[in-house]
């Protein structure tokens, strides 16, 4: 039998384990129904992460008006340039910006809407070919490029670490991300998921993206 308080219990366990850190939880709702999002909302969560457009927009728009307007939505998956128009302005924070072409498209749509779209630059510091993100060596140029856009606000960096039990490797990669954040004096660092968020927090994550450990 399903426990209707599961998210609340999971969240309480997470909070007890991470009392010493200051960070934001983005509830990764992309695999879960609106009922589960409402459960998370009732547990106190207000930030939700989605990646599959337009399914995410349809799901979010189906929420009750009060709940929908009280939450912030994060685009945490790869964003194709042909879907930028639907993402800009709808998502408070786009985590996965990884090309100048994508920056141009986001800037263009934000200008049309008269807003400044908040973004993170995705960095692939593990070198995995199947992962999106720029190499750390490209970051300085990308930051310079983003800074020239009046319609984009760079909040920080994001990475997706390898799915591994090698905690030493994860710590090394997360520490590298923190050092990049500090080097360029950025505010946010989105890293860490259900299997590695405690290591990420220990390395200075300000945003963790939690799905399974919250909802299951």
Secondary structure, DSSP 8 states (H G I E B T S, - for coil): ---TTHHHHHHHHHHHHTTT---EEEEE-TTS-HHHHHHHHHTT--EEEE-STTHHHHHHHTS-HHHHHH-EEEE-S---GGGHHHHBTTBSEEEEE--HHHHHHHHHHHHHHT--EEEEEEB--S--TTS-SB-GGGHHHHHHHHHT-TTEEEEEEE------S-HHHHHHHHHHHHHHHHHTT-SEEE---TTTHHHHHHTT-SEEEESHHHH-
